[in-house]
Amino acid sequence: MDVIVLGGGLMGTASAYFLVRRGARVTLIERNRIGTGATVASFGNIRRTGRHLSQLPLA
C-alpha cells in the first residue's frame, strides 16, 4: 500500500481513482457506505462561484 485515503465522498474517491491511474496502490477507508457522508449531505454540490481563480480547475 502506498497511499491511504480517508473518506469515500466525492473528493476521496476521485483522489483514490486518479492515484490508482498513476500506479499507486491505494486503500480507501470510509466509516459508512461510499458516498453517504458530507457529499450526500451537500447533495454533491461543488461550489464554483466565489472561488479564487486558481481553485477553479480543482473544483
All heavy atoms as TSV, in Angstrom:
chain	resi	resn	atom	element	x	y	z
A	1	MET	N	N	0.852	-1.174	0.000
A	1	MET	CA	C	0.000	0.000	0.000
A	1	MET	C	C	0.896	1.233	0.000
A	1	MET	O	O	1.824	1.334	0.785
A	1	MET	CB	C	-0.904	-0.054	1.222
A	1	MET	CG	C	-1.571	1.213	1.571
A	1	MET	SD	S	-2.667	1.110	3.005
A	1	MET	CE	C	-1.895	-0.072	4.042
A	2	ASP	N	N	0.610	2.151	-0.896
A	2	ASP	CA	C	1.365	3.401	-0.987
A	2	ASP	C	C	0.638	4.564	-0.319
A	2	ASP	O	O	1.258	5.425	0.267
A	2	ASP	CB	C	1.598	3.773	-2.457
A	2	ASP	CG	C	2.438	2.745	-3.191
A	2	ASP	OD1	O	3.385	2.222	-2.593
A	2	ASP	OD2	O	2.139	2.479	-4.365
A	3	VAL	N	N	-0.697	4.576	-0.456
A	3	VAL	CA	C	-1.493	5.718	-0.001
A	3	VAL	C	C	-2.743	5.221	0.705
A	3	VAL	O	O	-3.370	4.259	0.268
A	3	VAL	CB	C	-1.921	6.602	-1.205
A	3	VAL	CG1	C	-2.773	7.766	-0.753
A	3	VAL	CG2	C	-0.716	7.087	-1.984
A	4	ILE	N	N	-3.119	5.900	1.792
A	4	ILE	CA	C	-4.406	5.661	2.452
A	4	ILE	C	C	-5.236	6.922	2.251
A	4	ILE	O	O	-4.783	8.028	2.561
A	4	ILE	CB	C	-4.237	5.390	3.958
A	4	ILE	CG1	C	-3.443	4.115	4.173
A	4	ILE	CG2	C	-5.604	5.307	4.636
A	4	ILE	CD1	C	-3.105	3.851	5.624
A	5	VAL	N	N	-6.439	6.765	1.717
A	5	VAL	CA	C	-7.372	7.883	1.546
A	5	VAL	C	C	-8.474	7.704	2.568
A	5	VAL	O	O	-9.138	6.658	2.611
A	5	VAL	CB	C	-7.958	7.917	0.112
A	5	VAL	CG1	C	-8.983	9.024	-0.014
A	5	VAL	CG2	C	-6.849	8.092	-0.913
A	6	LEU	N	N	-8.671	8.714	3.405
A	6	LEU	CA	C	-9.724	8.670	4.422
A	6	LEU	C	C	-10.937	9.421	3.907
A	6	LEU	O	O	-10.865	10.619	3.640
A	6	LEU	CB	C	-9.242	9.302	5.729
A	6	LEU	CG	C	-8.038	8.642	6.386
A	6	LEU	CD1	C	-7.623	9.413	7.626
A	6	LEU	CD2	C	-8.342	7.203	6.725
A	7	GLY	N	N	-12.045	8.722	3.765
A	7	GLY	CA	C	-13.279	9.346	3.319
A	7	GLY	C	C	-13.642	8.955	1.904
A	7	GLY	O	O	-12.853	9.143	0.981
A	8	GLY	N	N	-14.812	8.370	1.763
A	8	GLY	CA	C	-15.272	7.894	0.463
A	8	GLY	C	C	-16.304	8.790	-0.167
A	8	GLY	O	O	-17.242	8.314	-0.790
A	9	GLY	N	N	-16.123	10.089	0.004
A	9	GLY	CA	C	-17.009	11.038	-0.661
A	9	GLY	C	C	-16.465	11.373	-2.040
A	9	GLY	O	O	-15.609	10.669	-2.591
A	10	LEU	N	N	-16.938	12.446	-2.582
A	10	LEU	CA	C	-16.544	12.859	-3.922
A	10	LEU	C	C	-15.032	13.054	-4.044
A	10	LEU	O	O	-14.392	12.511	-4.941
A	10	LEU	CB	C	-17.277	14.159	-4.298
A	10	LEU	CG	C	-16.977	14.722	-5.673
A	10	LEU	CD1	C	-17.518	13.783	-6.734
A	10	LEU	CD2	C	-17.577	16.095	-5.811
A	11	MET	N	N	-14.452	13.804	-3.142
A	11	MET	CA	C	-13.021	14.093	-3.232
A	11	MET	C	C	-12.168	12.867	-2.911
A	11	MET	O	O	-11.143	12.624	-3.549
A	11	MET	CB	C	-12.657	15.256	-2.302
A	11	MET	CG	C	-13.326	16.555	-2.695
A	11	MET	SD	S	-13.119	17.008	-4.424
A	11	MET	CE	C	-11.448	17.571	-4.413
A	12	GLY	N	N	-12.581	12.083	-1.916
A	12	GLY	CA	C	-11.814	10.898	-1.550
A	12	GLY	C	C	-11.791	9.847	-2.649
A	12	GLY	O	O	-10.731	9.305	-2.982
A	13	THR	N	N	-12.946	9.565	-3.230
A	13	THR	CA	C	-12.987	8.554	-4.285
A	13	THR	C	C	-12.300	9.049	-5.556
A	13	THR	O	O	-11.615	8.286	-6.231
A	13	THR	CB	C	-14.431	8.124	-4.611
A	13	THR	OG1	O	-15.222	9.279	-4.892
A	13	THR	CG2	C	-15.049	7.350	-3.460
A	14	ALA	N	N	-12.453	10.327	-5.875
A	14	ALA	CA	C	-11.768	10.875	-7.047
A	14	ALA	C	C	-10.254	10.832	-6.842
A	14	ALA	O	O	-9.504	10.463	-7.749
A	14	ALA	CB	C	-12.229	12.300	-7.323
A	15	SER	N	N	-9.812	11.186	-5.647
A	15	SER	CA	C	-8.377	11.134	-5.357
A	15	SER	C	C	-7.854	9.714	-5.476
A	15	SER	O	O	-6.807	9.476	-6.096
A	15	SER	CB	C	-8.106	11.661	-3.942
A	15	SER	OG	O	-8.482	13.005	-3.833
A	16	ALA	N	N	-8.576	8.757	-4.909
A	16	ALA	CA	C	-8.161	7.356	-4.991
A	16	ALA	C	C	-8.117	6.890	-6.438
A	16	ALA	O	O	-7.161	6.226	-6.860
A	16	ALA	CB	C	-9.118	6.479	-4.179
A	17	TYR	N	N	-9.109	7.250	-7.207
A	17	TYR	CA	C	-9.179	6.852	-8.612
A	17	TYR	C	C	-7.954	7.343	-9.389
A	17	TYR	O	O	-7.297	6.577	-10.095
A	17	TYR	CB	C	-10.467	7.398	-9.233
A	17	TYR	CG	C	-10.558	7.208	-10.726
A	17	TYR	CD1	C	-10.885	5.972	-11.261
A	17	TYR	CD2	C	-10.299	8.265	-11.590
A	17	TYR	CE1	C	-10.960	5.796	-12.647
A	17	TYR	CE2	C	-10.373	8.100	-12.961
A	17	TYR	CZ	C	-10.704	6.866	-13.478
A	17	TYR	OH	O	-10.776	6.696	-14.841
A	18	PHE	N	N	-7.651	8.627	-9.258
A	18	PHE	CA	C	-6.544	9.184	-10.031
A	18	PHE	C	C	-5.188	8.716	-9.517
A	18	PHE	O	O	-4.241	8.580	-10.295
A	18	PHE	CB	C	-6.637	10.708	-10.088
A	18	PHE	CG	C	-7.708	11.157	-11.032
A	18	PHE	CD1	C	-8.909	11.657	-10.551
A	18	PHE	CD2	C	-7.538	11.056	-12.399
A	18	PHE	CE1	C	-9.912	12.060	-11.429
A	18	PHE	CE2	C	-8.527	11.451	-13.280
A	18	PHE	CZ	C	-9.725	11.954	-12.795
A	19	LEU	N	N	-5.076	8.442	-8.224
A	19	LEU	CA	C	-3.832	7.876	-7.699
A	19	LEU	C	C	-3.593	6.477	-8.266
A	19	LEU	O	O	-2.471	6.131	-8.647
A	19	LEU	CB	C	-3.866	7.834	-6.173
A	19	LEU	CG	C	-3.668	9.178	-5.481
A	19	LEU	CD1	C	-4.073	9.084	-4.020
A	19	LEU	CD2	C	-2.220	9.634	-5.607
A	20	VAL	N	N	-4.656	5.679	-8.335
A	20	VAL	CA	C	-4.539	4.337	-8.906
A	20	VAL	C	C	-4.148	4.425	-10.377
A	20	VAL	O	O	-3.299	3.660	-10.856
A	20	VAL	CB	C	-5.852	3.541	-8.721
A	20	VAL	CG1	C	-5.864	2.284	-9.568
A	20	VAL	CG2	C	-6.044	3.196	-7.259
A	21	ARG	N	N	-4.734	5.357	-11.090
A	21	ARG	CA	C	-4.382	5.525	-12.507
A	21	ARG	C	C	-2.911	5.880	-12.693
A	21	ARG	O	O	-2.318	5.565	-13.715
A	21	ARG	CB	C	-5.245	6.611	-13.148
A	21	ARG	CG	C	-6.654	6.121	-13.441
A	21	ARG	CD	C	-7.435	7.084	-14.265
A	21	ARG	NE	N	-6.722	7.452	-15.483
A	21	ARG	CZ	C	-7.180	8.269	-16.402
A	21	ARG	NH1	N	-8.369	8.807	-16.245
A	21	ARG	NH2	N	-6.484	8.568	-17.462
A	22	ARG	N	N	-2.326	6.515	-11.679
A	22	ARG	CA	C	-0.901	6.871	-11.742
A	22	ARG	C	C	-0.009	5.760	-11.207
A	22	ARG	O	O	1.197	5.925	-11.113
A	22	ARG	CB	C	-0.654	8.152	-10.968
A	22	ARG	CG	C	-1.332	9.352	-11.629
A	22	ARG	CD	C	-0.971	10.604	-10.945
A	22	ARG	NE	N	0.382	10.965	-11.372
A	22	ARG	CZ	C	0.873	12.180	-11.279
A	22	ARG	NH1	N	0.142	13.148	-10.770
A	22	ARG	NH2	N	2.097	12.439	-11.674
A	23	GLY	N	N	-0.602	4.638	-10.826
A	23	GLY	CA	C	0.183	3.483	-10.412
A	23	GLY	C	C	0.335	3.279	-8.922
A	23	GLY	O	O	1.031	2.353	-8.497
A	24	ALA	N	N	-0.299	4.111	-8.116
A	24	ALA	CA	C	-0.202	3.948	-6.661
A	24	ALA	C	C	-1.122	2.816	-6.195
A	24	ALA	O	O	-2.170	2.571	-6.798
A	24	ALA	CB	C	-0.572	5.243	-5.952
A	25	ARG	N	N	-0.707	2.156	-5.150
A	25	ARG	CA	C	-1.579	1.168	-4.502
A	25	ARG	C	C	-2.322	1.909	-3.403
A	25	ARG	O	O	-1.710	2.429	-2.469
A	25	ARG	CB	C	-0.753	0.025	-3.921
A	25	ARG	CG	C	-0.091	-0.807	-5.020
A	25	ARG	CD	C	0.782	-1.887	-4.459
A	25	ARG	NE	N	1.814	-1.267	-3.628
A	25	ARG	CZ	C	2.418	-1.860	-2.597
A	25	ARG	NH1	N	2.089	-3.077	-2.260
A	25	ARG	NH2	N	3.340	-1.232	-1.900
A	26	VAL	N	N	-3.642	1.981	-3.511
A	26	VAL	CA	C	-4.458	2.837	-2.648
A	26	VAL	C	C	-5.411	2.002	-1.809
A	26	VAL	O	O	-6.028	1.067	-2.298
A	26	VAL	CB	C	-5.274	3.849	-3.502
A	26	VAL	CG1	C	-6.178	4.696	-2.626
A	26	VAL	CG2	C	-4.339	4.717	-4.326
A	27	THR	N	N	-5.528	2.384	-0.536
A	27	THR	CA	C	-6.554	1.839	0.341
A	27	THR	C	C	-7.493	2.980	0.697
A	27	THR	O	O	-7.056	4.016	1.206
A	27	THR	CB	C	-5.945	1.249	1.624
A	27	THR	OG1	O	-5.063	0.190	1.260
A	27	THR	CG2	C	-7.021	0.718	2.552
A	28	LEU	N	N	-8.776	2.802	0.410
A	28	LEU	CA	C	-9.796	3.810	0.696
A	28	LEU	C	C	-10.546	3.375	1.949
A	28	LEU	O	O	-11.094	2.270	1.997
A	28	LEU	CB	C	-10.762	3.940	-0.491
A	28	LEU	CG	C	-11.931	4.899	-0.340
A	28	LEU	CD1	C	-11.441	6.332	-0.211
A	28	LEU	CD2	C	-12.869	4.771	-1.518
A	29	ILE	N	N	-10.584	4.242	2.948
A	29	ILE	CA	C	-11.252	3.923	4.213
A	29	ILE	C	C	-12.439	4.858	4.380
A	29	ILE	O	O	-12.295	6.081	4.343
A	29	ILE	CB	C	-10.283	4.062	5.400
A	29	ILE	CG1	C	-9.122	3.084	5.234
A	29	ILE	CG2	C	-11.021	3.843	6.720
A	29	ILE	CD1	C	-8.045	3.223	6.271
A	30	GLU	N	N	-13.607	4.270	4.585
A	30	GLU	CA	C	-14.841	5.036	4.790
A	30	GLU	C	C	-15.566	4.453	5.992
A	30	GLU	O	O	-15.665	3.233	6.133
A	30	GLU	CB	C	-15.721	4.968	3.539
A	30	GLU	CG	C	-17.121	5.519	3.695
A	30	GLU	CD	C	-17.154	6.967	4.157
A	30	GLU	OE1	O	-16.447	7.813	3.598
A	30	GLU	OE2	O	-17.898	7.250	5.116
A	31	ARG	N	N	-16.076	5.299	6.851
A	31	ARG	CA	C	-16.761	4.867	8.071
A	31	ARG	C	C	-18.069	4.134	7.753
A	31	ARG	O	O	-18.396	3.148	8.392
A	31	ARG	CB	C	-17.044	6.088	8.936
A	31	ARG	CG	C	-17.858	5.815	10.164
A	31	ARG	CD	C	-18.096	7.037	10.997
A	31	ARG	NE	N	-17.921	8.276	10.240
A	31	ARG	CZ	C	-17.887	9.466	10.788
A	31	ARG	NH1	N	-18.002	9.601	12.080
A	31	ARG	NH2	N	-17.752	10.536	10.049
A	32	ASN	N	N	-18.787	4.617	6.786
A	32	ASN	CA	C	-20.061	4.010	6.407
A	32	ASN	C	C	-19.971	3.540	4.955
A	32	ASN	O	O	-18.923	3.114	4.509
A	32	ASN	CB	C	-21.208	5.005	6.585
A	32	ASN	CG	C	-21.414	5.386	8.033
A	32	ASN	OD1	O	-21.524	4.521	8.892
A	32	ASN	ND2	N	-21.437	6.671	8.311
A	33	ARG	N	N	-21.050	3.658	4.231
A	33	ARG	CA	C	-21.042	3.300	2.808
A	33	ARG	C	C	-20.448	4.437	1.992
A	33	ARG	O	O	-20.556	5.608	2.361
A	33	ARG	CB	C	-22.468	3.000	2.342
A	33	ARG	CG	C	-22.992	1.717	2.951
A	33	ARG	CD	C	-24.413	1.367	2.588
A	33	ARG	NE	N	-24.828	1.865	1.297
A	33	ARG	CZ	C	-26.075	1.995	0.932
A	33	ARG	NH1	N	-27.037	1.657	1.762
A	33	ARG	NH2	N	-26.391	2.448	-0.247
A	34	ILE	N	N	-19.853	4.101	0.864
A	34	ILE	CA	C	-19.240	5.098	-0.008
A	34	ILE	C	C	-20.307	6.110	-0.450
A	34	ILE	O	O	-21.400	5.740	-0.863
A	34	ILE	CB	C	-18.621	4.418	-1.254
A	34	ILE	CG1	C	-17.504	3.465	-0.846
A	34	ILE	CG2	C	-18.140	5.438	-2.276
A	34	ILE	CD1	C	-16.290	4.133	-0.285
A	35	GLY	N	N	-19.975	7.383	-0.340
A	35	GLY	CA	C	-20.856	8.445	-0.811
A	35	GLY	C	C	-22.005	8.790	0.111
A	35	GLY	O	O	-22.931	9.475	-0.310
A	36	THR	N	N	-21.967	8.363	1.370
A	36	THR	CA	C	-23.082	8.662	2.273
A	36	THR	C	C	-22.739	9.731	3.304
A	36	THR	O	O	-23.526	9.996	4.186
A	36	THR	CB	C	-23.544	7.400	3.025
A	36	THR	OG1	O	-22.462	6.894	3.799
A	36	THR	CG2	C	-24.055	6.340	2.076
A	37	GLY	N	N	-21.593	10.363	3.163
A	37	GLY	CA	C	-21.164	11.363	4.137
A	37	GLY	C	C	-21.480	12.771	3.700
A	37	GLY	O	O	-22.583	13.077	3.242
A	38	ALA	N	N	-20.496	13.628	3.801
A	38	ALA	CA	C	-20.686	15.053	3.524
A	38	ALA	C	C	-21.101	15.322	2.086
A	38	ALA	O	O	-21.853	16.260	1.824
A	38	ALA	CB	C	-19.403	15.814	3.844
A	39	THR	N	N	-20.639	14.511	1.145
A	39	THR	CA	C	-21.014	14.722	-0.253
A	39	THR	C	C	-22.520	14.619	-0.418
A	39	THR	O	O	-23.143	15.443	-1.089
A	39	THR	CB	C	-20.316	13.700	-1.174
A	39	THR	OG1	O	-18.912	13.888	-1.044
A	39	THR	CG2	C	-20.705	13.893	-2.627
A	40	VAL	N	N	-23.119	13.623	0.201
A	40	VAL	CA	C	-24.566	13.447	0.100
A	40	VAL	C	C	-25.294	14.536	0.875
A	40	VAL	O	O	-26.304	15.066	0.419
A	40	VAL	CB	C	-24.976	12.049	0.604
A	40	VAL	CG1	C	-26.486	11.922	0.712
A	40	VAL	CG2	C	-24.436	10.984	-0.326
A	41	ALA	N	N	-24.757	14.926	2.033
A	41	ALA	CA	C	-25.391	15.962	2.846
A	41	ALA	C	C	-25.463	17.290	2.102
A	41	ALA	O	O	-26.390	18.065	2.281
A	41	ALA	CB	C	-24.646	16.136	4.160
A	42	SER	N	N	-24.475	17.524	1.231
A	42	SER	CA	C	-24.488	18.767	0.457
A	42	SER	C	C	-24.975	18.527	-0.965
A	42	SER	O	O	-24.788	19.362	-1.839
A	42	SER	CB	C	-23.082	19.372	0.419
A	42	SER	OG	O	-22.206	18.528	-0.302
A	43	PHE	N	N	-25.592	17.370	-1.188
A	43	PHE	CA	C	-26.128	16.978	-2.495
A	43	PHE	C	C	-25.049	16.912	-3.567
A	43	PHE	O	O	-25.322	17.072	-4.740
A	43	PHE	CB	C	-27.254	17.913	-2.945
A	43	PHE	CG	C	-28.382	17.984	-1.975
A	43	PHE	CD1	C	-28.564	19.104	-1.191
A	43	PHE	CD2	C	-29.243	16.914	-1.820
A	43	PHE	CE1	C	-29.601	19.165	-0.280
A	43	PHE	CE2	C	-30.278	16.972	-0.907
A	43	PHE	CZ	C	-30.456	18.092	-0.135
A	44	GLY	N	N	-23.786	16.698	-3.151
A	44	GLY	CA	C	-22.703	16.582	-4.117
A	44	GLY	C	C	-22.414	17.870	-4.852
A	44	GLY	O	O	-21.806	17.866	-5.907
A	45	ASN	N	N	-22.832	18.972	-4.288
A	45	ASN	CA	C	-22.663	20.265	-4.942
A	45	ASN	C	C	-21.219	20.739	-4.815
A	45	ASN	O	O	-20.656	20.725	-3.738
A	45	ASN	CB	C	-23.596	21.287	-4.291
A	45	ASN	CG	C	-23.640	22.586	-5.035
A	45	ASN	OD1	O	-23.210	22.670	-6.170
A	45	ASN	ND2	N	-24.155	23.616	-4.390
A	46	ILE	N	N	-20.626	21.136	-5.921
A	46	ILE	CA	C	-19.274	21.673	-5.902
A	46	ILE	C	C	-19.371	23.160	-6.173
A	46	ILE	O	O	-19.765	23.578	-7.262
A	46	ILE	CB	C	-18.384	20.989	-6.958
A	46	ILE	CG1	C	-18.298	19.499	-6.666
A	46	ILE	CG2	C	-17.004	21.631	-6.984
A	46	ILE	CD1	C	-17.577	18.717	-7.721
A	47	ARG	N	N	-19.042	23.953	-5.180
A	47	ARG	CA	C	-19.160	25.403	-5.298
A	47	ARG	C	C	-18.078	25.935	-6.221
A	47	ARG	O	O	-16.904	25.711	-6.030
A	47	ARG	CB	C	-19.023	26.057	-3.921
A	47	ARG	CG	C	-19.158	27.554	-3.938
A	47	ARG	CD	C	-19.043	28.139	-2.556
A	47	ARG	NE	N	-17.763	27.919	-1.930
A	47	ARG	CZ	C	-16.712	28.710	-2.066
A	47	ARG	NH1	N	-16.788	29.795	-2.806
A	47	ARG	NH2	N	-15.580	28.437	-1.463
A	48	ARG	N	N	-18.505	26.632	-7.266
A	48	ARG	CA	C	-17.551	27.243	-8.201
A	48	ARG	C	C	-17.604	28.759	-8.118
A	48	ARG	O	O	-16.624	29.416	-8.396
A	48	ARG	CB	C	-17.840	26.793	-9.623
A	48	ARG	CG	C	-17.588	25.298	-9.799
A	48	ARG	CD	C	-17.744	24.873	-11.197
A	48	ARG	NE	N	-16.811	25.637	-12.030
A	48	ARG	CZ	C	-16.371	25.247	-13.190
A	48	ARG	NH1	N	-16.766	24.112	-13.681
A	48	ARG	NH2	N	-15.547	25.987	-13.896
A	49	THR	N	N	-18.730	29.328	-7.735
A	49	THR	CA	C	-18.819	30.780	-7.666
A	49	THR	C	C	-18.112	31.279	-6.415
A	49	THR	O	O	-18.168	30.656	-5.360
A	49	THR	CB	C	-20.280	31.260	-7.641
A	49	THR	OG1	O	-20.940	30.656	-6.528
A	49	THR	CG2	C	-21.006	30.902	-8.914
A	50	GLY	N	N	-17.438	32.381	-6.538
A	50	GLY	CA	C	-16.761	32.977	-5.397
A	50	GLY	C	C	-15.415	32.350	-5.066
A	50	GLY	O	O	-14.781	32.735	-4.095
A	51	ARG	N	N	-14.961	31.397	-5.851
A	51	ARG	CA	C	-13.650	30.785	-5.611
A	51	ARG	C	C	-12.551	31.627	-6.244
A	51	ARG	O	O	-12.782	32.338	-7.210
A	51	ARG	CB	C	-13.591	29.383	-6.218
A	51	ARG	CG	C	-14.367	28.364	-5.448
A	51	ARG	CD	C	-13.922	26.971	-5.876
A	51	ARG	NE	N	-14.629	25.953	-5.159
A	51	ARG	CZ	C	-14.244	25.461	-3.992
A	51	ARG	NH1	N	-13.154	25.885	-3.433
A	51	ARG	NH2	N	-14.950	24.537	-3.396
A	52	HIS	N	N	-11.370	31.506	-5.680
A	52	HIS	CA	C	-10.199	32.127	-6.293
A	52	HIS	C	C	-9.955	31.432	-7.630
A	52	HIS	O	O	-10.151	30.222	-7.755
A	52	HIS	CB	C	-8.985	31.973	-5.374
A	52	HIS	CG	C	-7.817	32.780	-5.820
A	52	HIS	ND1	N	-6.887	32.298	-6.703
A	52	HIS	CD2	C	-7.445	34.048	-5.501
A	52	HIS	CE1	C	-5.973	33.220	-6.916
A	52	HIS	NE2	N	-6.282	34.299	-6.188
A	53	LEU	N	N	-9.544	32.171	-8.648
A	53	LEU	CA	C	-9.390	31.616	-9.995
A	53	LEU	C	C	-8.453	30.400	-10.027
A	53	LEU	O	O	-8.654	29.480	-10.801
A	53	LEU	CB	C	-8.880	32.678	-10.957
A	53	LEU	CG	C	-9.881	33.787	-11.293
A	53	LEU	CD1	C	-9.233	34.819	-12.210
A	53	LEU	CD2	C	-11.119	33.208	-11.927
A	54	SER	N	N	-7.449	30.382	-9.164
A	54	SER	CA	C	-6.514	29.254	-9.169
A	54	SER	C	C	-7.168	27.967	-8.653
A	54	SER	O	O	-6.647	26.876	-8.874
A	54	SER	CB	C	-5.291	29.577	-8.311
A	54	SER	OG	O	-5.663	29.749	-6.951
A	55	GLN	N	N	-8.322	28.058	-7.965
A	55	GLN	CA	C	-9.009	26.882	-7.439
A	55	GLN	C	C	-10.026	26.295	-8.421
A	55	GLN	O	O	-10.488	25.179	-8.213
A	55	GLN	CB	C	-9.744	27.230	-6.150
A	55	GLN	CG	C	-8.824	27.636	-5.034
A	55	GLN	CD	C	-9.609	28.072	-3.818
A	55	GLN	OE1	O	-10.797	28.389	-3.880
A	55	GLN	NE2	N	-8.940	28.107	-2.685
A	56	LEU	N	N	-10.375	27.003	-9.477
A	56	LEU	CA	C	-11.414	26.525	-10.396
A	56	LEU	C	C	-11.079	25.197	-11.060
A	56	LEU	O	O	-11.959	24.344	-11.147
A	56	LEU	CB	C	-11.734	27.587	-11.448
A	56	LEU	CG	C	-12.553	28.774	-10.924
A	56	LEU	CD1	C	-12.783	29.791	-12.033
A	56	LEU	CD2	C	-13.866	28.304	-10.347
A	57	PRO	N	N	-9.854	24.947	-11.522
A	57	PRO	CA	C	-9.589	23.632	-12.106
A	57	PRO	C	C	-9.800	22.489	-11.120
A	57	PRO	O	O	-10.269	21.413	-11.511
A	57	PRO	CB	C	-8.122	23.730	-12.547
A	57	PRO	CG	C	-7.887	25.179	-12.761
A	57	PRO	CD	C	-8.708	25.849	-11.701
A	58	LEU	N	N	-9.491	22.696	-9.846
A	58	LEU	CA	C	-9.712	21.667	-8.848
A	58	LEU	C	C	-11.202	21.432	-8.640
A	58	LEU	O	O	-11.658	20.302	-8.504
A	58	LEU	CB	C	-9.055	22.060	-7.524
A	58	LEU	CG	C	-9.221	21.085	-6.366
A	58	LEU	CD1	C	-8.609	19.726	-6.721
A	58	LEU	CD2	C	-8.586	21.639	-5.119
A	59	ALA	N	N	-11.987	22.513	-8.620
A	59	ALA	CA	C	-13.432	22.376	-8.422
A	59	ALA	C	C	-14.051	21.646	-9.595
A	59	ALA	O	O	-14.973	20.888	-9.456
A	59	ALA	CB	C	-14.074	23.761	-8.274
